[in-house]
């Protein structure tokens, strides 16, 4: 028996769900970091050109293929371009599967820091606490990593289990407005910091002499990553669009919201960086450095209203992560439903369980677990987590 295909209840529901898929840790974490690495303004301008000239048309194409065929990524590409293209769709499903497996681990960290910041808000930030050591201790604590990852996996499976309307769309309608509200509160606070003007100039004043050719490629690559392109998410979400809904308007709105949120997050991050002496030197080495090492302390020492914004920020990170993880799991689940005829509830649990096996590998790669912590497939990448991340980002 063929599973009845769900549909979004409205254009607004679809836009919120697809925007949630696009908004994620890439906006809050990766984009600020690569903007910093590539010296700001010129990189941002090139990125905006890539989004408009490449990202938007490809998003519209993916949505169109999904809507026309009403199938998951594999079936849609088979029907639209021929049987061989099913392999391209399958590769996208594999990338989504792999990304979800380690993305869940990072999402779990947001739960840890939410609990920590709630405690610090209630009782004060501990004197002498080294946040770098705290981060190292929590990622190397295998039981804690598994517990947080499992919690986030269950949340993701629970959403997808209930389908398009009662699961994904309902959560998007509930959580996206909350995410937007928290982001606005943080922006207002950031603009009141001493480094806000310098941050805005760094982000929006282009200096092409400081942009390397590799930065142009990174801007192009991130335009795909941030819009969930190339991994079947938009084809899958497009397959649930009613045939009378406007794709051009919807795609434009999704791209606009995603881009604005990335820029707002970057303004917030850089306002903190330029307001605190010595912070710039701490950020340069790692994307983790700002989000999970520097920011937790700064909320309680430098950021206006930080005792309130600290916990809210990690709620923001968790919500952004969830709206992305549920779209990634939907890509895999939709493939299993369409191509193997398994009903949604069973397919969701099967796919979620399969992904979690590899999530365990990613979570344990920070501990002293043989093979998982020492795996070295790609040059300069050690451990299962870094290997999976490099695979998804470059292949």
Secondary structure, DSSP 8 states (H G I E B T S, - for coil): --------SSHHHHHHHHHHHHSSHIIIIIHHHHHHHTTSHHHHHHHHHHIIIIIHHHHHHHHHHHHHHTS-HHHHHHHHH-TTHHHHHHHHHHHHHHHHHHHHHHHHHHHHHHHHHHHHHHH---TT--HHHHHHHHHT-HHHHHHHHHHHHHHHHHHHHTHIIIIIIHHHHHHHHHHHHHHHHHHHHHHTSTTHHHHHHHHHS--GGG--HHHHHHHHHHHHHHTTTTSSHHHHHHTTS-TTS-HHHHHHHHHHHHHHHHHHHHHHHHHHHHHSTTHHHHHTT-HHIIIIIIHHHHHHHTSTTHHHHHHHHHHHHHHHHHHHHHHHHHHHHHHHHHHH---HHHHHHHHHHHHHHHHHHHHHTTTT-TTTTT--SSTT--SHHHHHHHHHHH-
